[in-house]
Amino acid sequence: MYSTINHQIMQARVADLHRQAQQDALARAARQGSRPPEHQSGRRVLRLPVITVRRVLTAWAAHA
């Protein structure tokens, strides 16, 4: 009887570990998908002044 209960507990534990590993893999993929690739990181820096210029021009046009 003890070995049957122990076997059931171990099966449940293995199933939990599989579910956790699957969730971790999904979370890892989501984190990697949200980051820009390394070779495009410079584009973000270059776009910041463009956005600032657009906002200034828009505010200037609204004021005039």
PEURFEN-V15748 format. One record per residue. RES is the residue in three letters. D_FIRST is the distance of its C-alpha to the first C-alpha in Angstrom with 2 decimals. Layout:
BEGIN
res={RES;RES}
d_first={D_FIRST;D_FIRST}
END
This chain:
BEGIN
res={MET;TYR;SER;THR;ILE;ASN;HIS;GLN;ILE;MET;GLN;ALA;ARG;VAL;ALA;ASP;LEU;HIS;ARG;GLN;ALA;GLN;GLN;ASP;ALA;LEU;ALA;ARG;ALA;ALA;ARG;GLN;GLY;SER;ARG;PRO;PRO;GLU;HIS;GLN;SER;GLY;ARG;ARG;VAL;LEU;ARG;LEU;PRO;VAL;ILE;THR;VAL;ARG;ARG;VAL;LEU;THR;ALA;TRP;ALA;ALA;HIS;ALA}
d_first={0.00;3.78;5.49;5.19;6.40;8.59;9.89;10.89;12.52;14.31;15.56;16.93;18.55;20.17;21.47;22.94;24.58;26.08;27.50;28.92;30.52;32.06;33.48;34.86;36.53;38.13;39.35;40.77;42.57;43.99;45.32;46.93;48.43;50.10;51.93;55.24;55.47;57.10;60.25;60.94;60.63;64.41;65.08;63.61;66.01;68.93;68.13;68.16;71.98;72.40;70.42;72.43;75.69;74.73;73.99;77.27;79.23;77.63;78.46;81.97;82.54;81.41;83.80;86.77}
END
